[in-house]
Amino acid sequence: MDIEICWHGRGGQGLVTANEILAETAIAAGKYVKAFPEFGPERMGAPIRGFTRISETPVRVHSQVYEPDIVVIMDGTLVGKVDVAKGIKKDSVILANYAGSPKELQDALGIEAECHTLDAIKISIEEIGKPMVNTVMLGALIKVRELVPYDMLEDQITTKFTGKLSDKVIVKNLSALKRGYKEVQ
């Protein structure tokens, strides 16, 4: 399995953390990984990108992802403003925090690629109390493509947030992860 992922979001949404959690989980599962954000003069709310490569063999490519297998759109307002579908292939998958249906996303992007949607903002507000969509989107991503085992992802979230967040907030993030997994279309 060689998978290349391009993440699109806005500063402050947890894109970098989601990318790190996925990478750390893949490493724990015995995979080779290269994951990094693309930083420039970004500020809170500015569009940002991140990239992840997951492989069974050592990853020797160090550039950004140009032809993603999976595109994760953490902020649906980027659709139509940023070329989030740039470089996709016929068999690429797009997962978006998008209030519309998968078909509506396909139409909005003008593509025929496999699309999946969920309202991650709504879920994160209900579960965590604020619009921090990273764990919701990770749950949806693992449902759409089983890149790592779900239970290992739960363990990694717990490990990553222990000491940084209260146990109560960690449990809320795990609930958000589960809802993302269950509610993605």
N, C-alpha and C positions, 0 to 999 in steps of 0.2 A: 504494500500500500504506500504509494507516494502521493501525498495530498498537499496542495498549495492553497492557502486561504488568504484572501484579502479582506480586511476589516475596514469599514467606514463608520465614522461616528463624529461626535463633537467632543471637544475637550471637557473633561469633568464627568463623562458618562460611565467611566470604568472600562473603556476599551483596552487600555494598556494592561489593567489588572486581569481582564477576561483572557487576553492573549497569553499572559504569564501563567495563569491557572491552567489553561488548556495545555500549554507547553510542558509545565511541570508534571501534569498528570500523564501526558504521553511519555515523558522520560521515565516516570515511575512504572509505566506499563511496558518498559523495555524498548521503546521506540527512540529513534534519533530525531532531533528537533532543531530548528533554527526559527526563532521568533523575535521580532523587534518592531517597535513603532517607528513611524516616520515623523520626526519632529522638525519644526522650523520655528517661525515666530508665533506659534500657536498660543492661544489664550483660551480661557474658559468659554465654551460655546463655539469656538472656531472649528471648522471641519478638520479632522485628522484621519490618518490611516495607520493600519498595522498589518503585519505580514506574518504568516506562520507556514512553515514547511514541516511535515511529519512524514517520516520514512522508516522503512525496515533496515535501511543501510545508512551509513554516515552521509550527512548532508554537506555537500561541497559547494553549493551555490550560495553566495552571500549577498545577492542583489535583492531588490524588491521583487514581488511577485507580479509578473506581467500577464500571465494567462491562468487566472485562478480556477481551481476546480470548484471552490466554494467562495461565495461572496457573502459576508455578514454585514448587514446594514443596521447599525444600532440606533439610527435616528432617521425615521421615515421622511422627515422634512428635507433630507438631502436628495431624495428622488426628484429628478427634474432640475436640480441645481448643481449637482456634481455627477460626473459620468461614472456612476457606481457599477455599471455593467461593462466597463472598458476591459477588453481582452478576454471576455468570457468565451467559452467553447460551446459546441452543441450540447455536450453532456455536463456542463457546469450547473451548479445548484446555487440559487440565490435565496437567502433567508433574511427576512426584514422585519424589524419592529415597525409595523405598518398596519393601520387600522382597517384597510381594505382586504379583500380576498386575494388569494394567490393569482387569480385571473386578472383582477384589477391591477395588481402589481406588474404582471406581464405587459398589460396594455400601457401602463404609465411609462414603463421602460422601453417599450417597443421591441420586445424580445419574445422568443419562444422557449427559452430555457426553463427548466423546472424551478418553480418558485414556491416558497413557503412563507406564511405571514403569521404574526401574532401581535396583540396589543401589549407589548412589554412594558410600556409606561403605566398602563392601567394596573397590570399585575404587580409591578414594583411598588406603586403607591399603595395598593391594597395590602401587600405583604410586608414591605420594608418601611413604608411611610414616606418615601421620597422617590423621585424618578431616577433611580440608579438601576439601569437595566442589565448590567453585566451578567449577573447570575441567571436572570430569566433567559437571556439570549444563549448562555452556555447550555442550559437545559434543553432549549429548542434545538440547538445545533447538534447535540448528542442524539436527540430523537431522529433528526433528519438524516444524519450520517453518524453511525456509531464509531467515532474516531477513537474513543477511549471508553472503558467500562463506566457506567453510571455511578456505581458505588465508589470507584476510585476517584471520580470527580467530586463526589460528596466529601470524601476524606481529604482531598486536596484543598477544598474550600475551607473546611474546618481548620486544617493546619495553617493555611495562608492567613486566615483572619484571627486565629487565637493570639491573644496578647495585643491585638490592634482594635478589635471590636468586642463588645460584651457578648457573653454566651447567648443572651436573648437575641441580639442582632444577628449572630451567626445562625441561630435557628430560623430566624426570619429569612435570611438569605437562602438557606436550604429549602424552605417552603417555596420561595420564589423560583429556585432551580426546578423543583418538582412541577410547579404549575407551568413553567416554560416547556418542560418535557411533555406534559399532558395536553397543553392547549394549542400547540403549534398546528397550523393547518397545512 
